[in-house]
Amino acid sequence: MAGGGASPSCTAVAGWTVAAVLLQVVGLCMFLYGFFPVKPTLPGFSGAESYRMPSCGPAGGGEEPALPPDQLRSLYRELSEVPPVYDRLVLMVIDGLPAEFVLGRGGKPPSKEMMESMPYTQSLLAGCKAAGYHAKAAPPTVTMPRLKAMVSGAIGGFLDVAFNFNTQAFLDDNIVDQLHMIGYKLVMLGDETWIKLFPKLFWRQDGVSSFYVKDTVEVDFNVSRHLEFEFAAKDWNVLILHYLGLDHVGHIGGRQSVLMPQKLKEMDDVIRRVHSSASGPEDNLERTLLVVVSDHGMTEGGNHGGSSYEETDSLALFIGHSVHSSYCSPYDQNEVLQVDLAPTLSILFGTPIPKNNIGVMLPELFNSLTDEQKMRTLELNSLQFLRLLQAQLPAFCFEDCINGKYGLGIDSFPESVEKKLCHLLSKAFDSHHPPQLHQGSNMKPIEAGYNRTAVDAYHEFLRYASEWLSHRATNKPFYLLIYAIALMIVSCIFLMGIVFCLLKGNSPSQFENYSKWISDNHWHLDEVFIIMGIFLYVSSLGSSSFVEEEQYTWHYLTSTLYLIFLIKTTQSMLRESSSAIARTKGKIRHENNFSCFTSCKLVPTKQHGYKLCTILIILVSGRILRAWHQGGVNWVHFPDISKSLAQADSSVVKALQIISVLAVVVLYSILLLLLRPSKMNILVVWLSHFFCGIMVVLHIWQSQINTSLPTNHSTTSIAQIFYVIASISLASTFVASPWIFPVCSMEAEPTTSGSNSESAIHLQGINHSMFLTGITYTAFWCLLQLLLQQPINAIPLLLIFVQIISSIIHFSLDKSLHKKWVQIVAMQLLGLSGHFGLGNTNNLASIDVAGAFIGISSYSTVLSGILMFIITYGSPLLLHLGMVVYTSVISTDGISTPHPLKWSCILDKMITLPCLIPLVINSIALTSYTIVLLLMRNHLFVWSVFSPKYLYVCAATVCTYAGVFVIAMTAVYTCSVFSYKERNYRDKSI
């Protein structure tokens, strides 16, 4: 670039920006690798050694020789001193079933509707023939890590939520492999996740996809259709039934879905059939255990993944002879951990407890055993914990605990973890065994009676050790995290430095008018507020409550900033009222203004009126968005507009959807009229958008008619047609738009300088091309969101679209009122507040899974993942697409040059700030929160609050990169085409 020097060149800006982004990506990857833990696990599988007291130091002797399954089963029975309680297991997993539906909550029974939906199960509970527990699941509450936890007794790492969509074979010690090793034949029907976890274990299998949530019928029918055959067969020992339909019902309609009672009745009937078959005359009821579990619960909206009570409240229901009792209270709040299932099943079926188990056996399920055998089960659980503790704490040795310091003589707990564990375990063994036999390998109980002191001591040790082990994770090098943050800080400084140089540097002389617009050295109220708002937001990231309720921060910042705009607009009106007409005429005479919104010559009163109206529209729309969803965690139960509409008739919501679609189509038509369309190409684009709007309306109408059907092939076909037409239309508009508008136009108004007129002609074509492309982006994106979003979000989506268009109109009417960077930040705030206005939160449970399968005939990880991302970040991405319209209306206005037009400079002024400002805002948020997360790594809520938020921050970073890429590529391609056309035009003129 020519001119006076301090302003960086286009090439330098692009180079430094790309370098900063690459540094940020490298730093982010390093931090993700270094921060998120991998749970430490012991390799291999438990064997005969698990029944003996572990020795201190490294184990010697090598691996024991492999034995045939029958001999191994006999060896385990001999060493355990506890006979297997059952021979056959039916493990029935009802995906997403909250324990509250079966066992009630807070000591109160379930609602009448829920009890009537599961009469057989309730009769078993009332007759004391079943034992039910609220089994707390660890976050993230998604299927794959929860299944691993149930069969291994170990809690996986936080990033298992990502691996849930790409399950790999499970190699850690687990009850399924242990049963297979002792010769049990396993049959699996249902969720194919089991087949992926254990690809070679099942005698028979029939898997179904767990992610196609639109199917609520076939997915369960494919399981139940095998039941009669399996009940008649005698060749299996373990039958796993994984039903997905209830979870899918929740994703589609939430807990209160009209399909929920029907699905619960279906599950109750399966329980009845399984229990009746097991208790028939041909089978021995005493040897078959039916376990009904759920992997997680669900929120009111039917989603899951977070750590709320509703999501972690899973069911564990045991039906078998060992749980029978003469008295029971089925609706007591009996709370256990989901991992407690693994040691319980291991002991019930005579296999070693998995090596990495941190669960505690459930004593209520061993009523058929003698007191001595019950004590032995607790001892076996403690020995397994002891081995795991010795691996985690190399200095921890039980022999040292016995030999002096930490026995029954100590009344208060020591300070260190090792000493406390020693105290608790030695207390349990001192109560269970004679002190003189501690050193021996064969420890017999000193009395046959059930020693309550020993039982209590064992439970105290097991629960404390379980709690401590559950928080253990591998420690990655701390310096790796520091280096990662350093790279992010450098990247953030680079980006802010580039913006500072652009705003403060000397602009080239050929952009003299433009530089006056953006280079005002005085600080104004809106600028000060933005800086203070950024500091406010960064400060709020250190509070878990503010992270959970982040929507309040963005709603406040957005509404307050636009209130400041309203004040500035009013002050401007009062200041200019006396000379508005003269100045307007002067501007019309001397400015080359070819943006679509400002091409209409407005008298001052009308212009001020439009400026006020646009601000008021934005503020009113923002207030409605704020009241639409009570997001977050703490106040989600408060009434809001969405809850009121959900309780209203479904036709009301569908009507609002259709109104929103029609409004988007009408707005797009009006905006196209600003181009004074006389070309067939623009008419074709409008017709394609109109046809896509009809497709969305048809999809809404078909969904209204077929609400009871699990999979509606007509709606799938409609959505697929929409995808094809929208993709072709957008691609065609992107490619053809620069070619539609001529380099030279007779509509350009004459100016005082011929060369100025020439440059203005070029800018008019660029503006119109960018405007057509940008408004087509946003209009089609709105239709896509109306197709994918929950029906309740139709009006909020329309309001966000209206806010973006109103902002662009407001900024175009008086470009001297707000600096350009302030305008871009304001629009960024609209996108962020809109993100939460659509019901999104920093909780993984708010992700809309159901919409990710619209238009998909069968499950695809890539396609459903893309759609899920599009739904979650619909508002920020809409804002980035709207920035293309902004660049056409704002960025090149006022540019005049007495010299031949330089396309690189035009491109620089069009996209530099619209691309850099979002990158800077995102970089500040990402870097700040990364530092906060490092400081909070030992916080109580690090995995339930701060870590899910960080995943959202990372996804927002991807969203920002994608949006900036679209803005840049659209402008680069448009300018490249016009540059080529200009050269041809000049050649022909010569």
ABEGO torsion letter per residue (X at the ends): XBEBGABBBAAAAAAAAAAAAAAAAAAAAAAAAAABBBBBBBBEBBBAAAABBBBBEBBBGEBBBBBBAAAAAAAAAAAAGBBBABABBBBBBBBGBBAAAAAEBGGBBBBAAAAAABAAAAAAAAAGABBBBBBBBBOBBBAAAAAAAAAAGBBBBAAAAAAAABBBBBABBBAAAAAAAAGBBBBBBEBAAAAAABAAABABBBBBBAABAABAAAAAAAAAAAAAAAAABAABABBBBBBAAAAAAAAAAEAABAAAAAAAAAAAAAAAAAAAAAABAABBAAABBBBBBBABBBBAAGBBGBABAAAABBBBBBBBAAABBABBBAABBBBBBAAAAAAAAAAAAGBBBBAABABBBBAAAAAABBAAAAAAAAAAAAAAAAAAAAAABAABBAAAAAAGAABAABABBBABAAAAAAAAAAAAAAAABBAAAAABABBBBABABBBAAAAAAAAAAAAAAAAAAAABBBBBBAAAAAAAAAAAAAAAAAAAAAAAAAAABBBBAAAAAAAAAABBABBBAAAAAAAAAAAAAAAAAABAAAAAAAAAAAAAAAAAAAAAAAAAAAAAAAAAAAAAAAAAAAAAAABBBABAAAABBBBAAAAAAAAAAAAAAAAAAAAAAAAABBBEAAAAABBBAAAAAAABBAAAAAAAAAAAAAAAAAAAAAAAAAAGBABAAAAAAAAAAAAAAAAAAAAAAAAAAAAABABBAAAAAAAAAAAAAAAAAAAAAAAAAAAABBABBAABBBBABAAAAAAAAAAAAAAAAAAAAAAAAAAAAAAAAAAABBAAAAAAAAAAAAAAAAAAAAAAABAAABBAAAAAAAAAAAAAAAAAAAGBBABAAABBAAAAABGBABBBAAAAAAAAAAAAAAAAAAAAAAAAAAAAAAAABGBBBABBBBAAAAAAAAAAAAAAAAAAAAAAAAAAAAAAAAAAAABAAAAAAAAAAAAAAAAAAAAAAAAAAAAAAAAAAAAAAAAAAAAAAAAAAX
